[in-house]
């Protein structure tokens, strides 16, 4: 692509690089100049304009963006995405429903190394999305790029972006009650909001005493696809009441504790084929915490292992809590 000033008399067919005012009319950047535009420019006193001129083998920004989007998500419906029409070298990939973004990070990094003018920006890996949320934006920065680079970027990142949608429909919540404990209604409402944001139904809510036997019975009796436990007193050890109850019900606990703050006191296990999530106390608030990351992945059928949870630590400092009894940063009085 050639870029720079040209005489107005030779500008027909070129792409206007910068918007210009011609009398009462504004010629906007990105338009392809016509003979009529040449007359307007000449009448307005312009002798030259800055333009982009495609050379053999070049691909216009809009066509390039369309091709790149088609490579990243060749079957948008199957990928849970909606692809917008190209405009000024940009195409957006939008979530068709609630779900979690699943990205081929290595492929996307290779895509972005082909040509600095060819870019894709995405939400973080496994970001929870709502309907219409932007999962990615493809932007061709210059007015045209070499077609060979478009084909190379497309080759490197085939099917690199998709939305994993919920595979479970119903969730159950067991809340343990202790004298003087936190109000149950607030916690139940916060958990319900999380579940419904994932397109699921909170179909079974049980309030039981904070005792291993009572929790174990409730866990075994709950018929929902996913079981969550919100204890009135924080779970402070893998042998505490709630994890022990999961084992007593015939299940197992795969991970206790996560390097995400707020959210440290989460545990994750299974009862047969059903996931069991021990929610941290911060799940009583609708504010983002580690439980959101685990629940969204589990709901969308994404395998979540202890190693996966351990890897959440980088980026896992979600909110500084200034009222902690033990401040993270020491200070001089």
N, C-alpha and C positions, 0 to 999 in steps of 0.2 A: 504494500500500500504506500502510495505517495501522500505526503502531508506537507502543506505549506501554502503560501499565497500564490494566486494565479490571477492574471488579468480577467476582469469580468467577461470580456469577449470570448474567453476560452473556458468559462466555468460551467457551461451546460453539461449535465450528466455527472458532475462531481457532487460530493456530499458537503453541505455547508458545515464547517467546523464550529463556528461561533455565531450566535444569534445576532442579527443586525436589524436596525430600524430603517424602513424605507417609507418615509412620509407617515401616513396613518397605519401602515401595515408593518408588522414585525415578522421577519423571516426567521424561523426558529432553527437552531442547530439540529443537524441530523437529516434535514430534508434534502432530497435530490433536486438540484437546481435545474430549472427549465429555461427555455428562451424567454418566457414571460418574466421569470425571476431576473434574468439578465437585464431586461428592459427596466424593471423596477430599480435595480441596483444602479444602473447607469443614470437614470433620471434623478436618483437621490444623491448622485455625485460620487459614487464609489468607482474607483478605477481598478481595484483588486479586492479579492476576498480570500480568506483562509479556508482551504477545502481539504477533503480526503478524496483520493482517487484510487479506485480499486485497480489492481494489476492482475494479469493472468494468474489464475490459481487462487486468488483471494476469495474469501467467503464473507458476505455482508454480515454485520453484527447480529441481526435478527435471525437470519437463517442459521448462523453458527450456533446461537443460543438454542434454537429449536432442535438442531441435530444433537447437541450436547445433552439436552434434557431427555431426548429420546433414547440416548445411550444409558444415562443414569437410571432411568425408569422406563424401559421399553414397553412394559405392560402396566400402566398406572393403576388400573383397577385392581389387578392382582397384588400390586404393591401397596394398596391402601392409600393412594395418592391421587391428587388432581393437579393437572399441569396447566398453567396459564398460557395465554397467547404471548408470543414474544413482543417486546416493546422496548425500544432504545437499548437493544442488546441484552435484555433481561427476561428470564423465565423463572417463575416461582413454582416450587413443588409444595402443595398444600395437603394437610392431613384430611382424609375423607371422613374420619371419625375419631373417637378416642383411641389412644394406643401409645406405643413407645417407638421412638425412632431407632432403627437398626441400620448402622452404617458400616461399610467396608472402609475402615479408616486408612489402611495402607493404600488402597486403590485411589481414594480421594486425594491423598497426599501426592501420589504420582500424577494424577490429573492436574493438580495445581502447579506442577513443576514443568509442564510441557511448554507453556508460553505464559509470561506474566499477564498478558492481555486476556487469557482464558482462565476464569475463576469459578469456583463453587464454594459457597459458605453454607454451613449447616448448623443446626442446633447440636449440643453435645450428644455423644453416644448415649443411647437409652433415655433420652429426654422424654418425659411424658408429654403427650400432645392432646389437645382438644380439637374438635371438628373445625376445620378451616385454618388451623394454626400453620404457620410457615415452617416446614421442615428444612427446606434448602432454597437458596436462590442462586441461579446461574447467571453470571454477568460477564459479557464480553466487553472489555473496557474500551477498546479502540473501535473505530467505525467498521473495520474489517480486519480479519486475521487470515493467515495462510490456511487454505483448505487442508493441507497435509497435517497441520497441527490440530485442526478440529478432529480429523479422523484418528490421529494418534491418541488424543485425550479421550475420545470416545472408546477406543479399543481398550484403554487401560482401566476404565471405570464402568464396565458393563454391569448393570443391575446393582450398583453400589449403594443405592438408597431405597429403603422401604419402611413401611409402618407396620409393626407387629400389633395386631389388634387383639383385644381380650378374647381368651379362649374359655374362660369361666363365666357363668351367668349369675350365680348366687354366692353370697358370702355370709358367714355367720360370725357373730361377735359374742364372746363370753366376757362379762365384766364381773370382777370380784369386788365385793362390798366389805368395807371395814368400818367400824365405828369411828366417826370423825374424819373419814376419808374424803377425797374430792367428790364433788357432785357428779353423779353418773350421767345426767342428762347432757351436760356439756360435752363430755367425752364421746357419748354415743352419737351426738349430732355431728361432731367433727369427723368421726370415722365414717358415718353415713355419707357425708359430703365427698370424702375420698373415694368411696366405693362407687357412688353414682357418677362421679366424674370419669370413671373408667367404664361406664356403660353397664355396670353390674347392679344387682339389687341386694340390699342388706335385708335378707329374708328371715333371719333368725337371730334374735337378741335375747340373751339369757343373763340374768343377774344372780350370782351365786355367792355363798360365803367364801372368804379367802382361805380356803382349805384344799389340800391336795385331793382328797377324795371327791369333794363336791365339784372341783374343776374337772377332774378326770371323767366323772359321769357326764358332765355337760359336753365335754369334748367328744366322747364316744357317741352321745345321742344326737349331736348336731348333724343335720343332713345336707348342709350346704357344700358347695364345691371347694371353698376356701374357708379355713377356720382361723379366727383371730382371737387373741386373749389380751384383754386390757386389765391389768391388776390394780387394785386399790392401793397397794403398797409396792414400791419399785422392786422389780426382780434384780437381785444383787449378786446372784451366783448361778452357775449352771445347775446346781443342786437345789435351788430355791423351789418354792411351792409350785409355780406354774410350769417350769420345765419338768419337774418330777411328775406333775399331773399328766403331761403328755405321754411320758413313759408308762405311767400306771394305766393309761388308756390303751396301751399297746403300740404307741408310736415311738418316734425317736427324735432327738434334738441334734441337729447337725452343726449348729453354730450359735454360740451365745456371745454377744458383744460385737459392736461394729465401730470402726474408726471414723464415725460421722457424728458431728456435734451441731445441733441437738440430735439425739437418737442412739447414744451409746448402748443403752440397755435393751436392745432388741435381741430376740432369739428366733431362729428359723428351724423348723423341723417338718416332719411328715407323719401322717396317720394313714397307713395304707397308701393310696394314690393321692390323697388330699394334702395340700400344703397347710402347715400350721405356722402362723406368725405370732410371736409374742411381742406385742407392741410396747414401745417405751412410753413412759408417762407423758412425754411431750406430744404424743399423738392426740391428747385431749384438746390441743390447740390446732386450729386449721393452718397454722404457719408451717412452711416447708421444714421437714426433718427427715432423718434417715429412713423412717418407716415408709415414706412416700416412694423412695427409690426402690425399696424391696417389694412393696405391694404392687407397684405398677409393673415391674418385671414379672413377678409371679403371676399376676392376673393375665398377662399377655403370653404366658407359656414360655418365657425366656428362662433357661436354666440359670439358677442363682446358687452358686456354691460358696463354701467358706472362703475360697480363694477370691471369688468375685467380690464378696463383701470386704475382704481385706484390701482389695484394690480400690475401694471407694474412698480411702483416706486422703488421697491427693485430690483436692477440690472438695473435701468433705467438711471443711470448716464453714458451716452454713450461716452462722450468726454468732457474733460475739455477745456474751451475756454479761453485762456490766455489774449485775448484782450478785455474782458468784461469791461465796464466802472466801474462796481461795482464788484471787485474781491470777490470770495466766501470766501477765507481765508484772514483774516486780517493780516497785517504785520507791523512791526515797521520800520520806516524810519531811 
